[in-house]
Amino acid sequence: GSEVVDAMELDGRYAIKVEVQLREDFDGSLGASANVAIDVDLPEPFASVPKNKMTKVASGILQNMVSLFLGEFCKLLVADYHKWSSSANERQRRLELEEAKL
């Protein structure tokens, strides 16, 4: 990264909490929702921006990102489950991978 960004020590200035809930939607498809909470200690020059404005912009960006990620995650999870549930070979392969981790 740049020396200016590194000097701001951004890694230690925020905390993020994410809770994701999976559910079966009314049409039988997999749905998900997320609650994202962020606490940020803004460095200068950003600290001079009104906090409510910064929060509104950051919330909008994060909401869009989380929606995109969750939608894609649900598609991949469903596809993975179908692959796993329809193939004894796939289930055996996954079991062997899990056992190899132990």
C-alpha positions in Angstrom: 0.0 0.0 0.0 0.9 3.6 0.0 2.9 5.2 2.8 0.1 7.7 3.4 -2.5 4.9 3.8 -0.2 2.8 5.9 0.4 5.9 8.2 -3.3 6.1 8.9 -3.1 2.6 10.5 -6.6 1.7 9.2 -6.3 -2.0 10.2 -6.8 -1.1 13.8 -9.5 1.5 13.3 -12.6 -0.6 12.7 -14.6 -3.6 13.9 -17.1 -5.5 11.8 -19.8 -7.9 13.0 -21.8 -9.9 10.4 -24.8 -12.2 11.1 -26.2 -14.2 8.2 -29.4 -16.1 8.3 -30.3 -18.7 5.7 -34.0 -19.6 5.1 -36.3 -21.4 2.7 -38.2 -18.9 0.7 -41.9 -19.3 -0.1 -41.1 -20.8 -3.5 -38.8 -23.4 -1.9 -35.6 -21.6 -2.9 -32.8 -20.7 -0.6 -32.8 -17.2 0.7 -30.5 -15.3 3.0 -30.4 -12.1 4.9 -27.5 -10.3 6.7 -27.1 -7.8 9.4 -23.8 -5.9 9.2 -22.6 -3.6 12.0 -19.5 -1.5 11.7 -17.7 0.7 14.2 -15.1 2.9 12.7 -12.6 5.4 14.2 -12.1 7.7 11.2 -8.7 9.2 10.7 -8.1 12.7 9.3 -9.1 14.0 6.8 -12.2 11.8 6.9 -13.0 12.6 10.5 -14.1 16.1 9.4 -16.9 14.7 7.3 -20.2 14.6 9.3 -20.6 11.1 10.8 -24.2 10.7 9.6 -23.2 11.4 6.0 -20.3 9.0 6.1 -22.5 6.4 7.7 -25.2 6.8 5.0 -22.6 6.4 2.2 -20.8 3.4 3.8 -24.1 1.7 4.6 -25.3 2.0 1.1 -22.1 0.6 -0.3 -22.0 -2.3 2.2 -25.6 -3.2 1.6 -25.1 -3.5 -2.1 -21.9 -5.6 -1.6 -23.5 -7.9 0.9 -26.6 -8.4 -1.3 -24.4 -9.4 -4.2 -22.3 -11.8 -2.1 -25.3 -13.4 -0.5 -27.1 -14.0 -3.8 -24.0 -15.6 -5.3 -23.3 -17.6 -2.1 -26.8 -19.0 -2.1 -26.6 -20.1 -5.8 -23.2 -21.8 -5.1 -24.5 -23.5 -1.9 -27.6 -24.9 -3.7 -25.5 -26.1 -6.6 -23.0 -27.7 -4.2 -25.7 -29.4 -2.3 -27.3 -30.8 -5.5 -23.9 -32.2 -6.6 -23.3 -33.7 -3.1 -26.8 -35.2 -2.7 -26.9 -36.8 -6.2 -23.5 -38.4 -6.3 -22.2 -41.1 -3.9 -18.7 -40.5 -5.4 -18.9 -36.8 -4.5 -20.0 -37.6 -0.9 -17.1 -40.0 -0.6 -14.6 -37.5 -2.0 -15.9 -34.8 0.5 -15.6 -37.3 3.4 -12.0 -38.1 2.5 -11.2 -34.4 2.3 -12.6 -33.8 5.8 -10.8 -36.8 7.2 -7.5 -35.6 5.6 -7.9 -32.3 7.6 -7.9 -34.2 10.9 
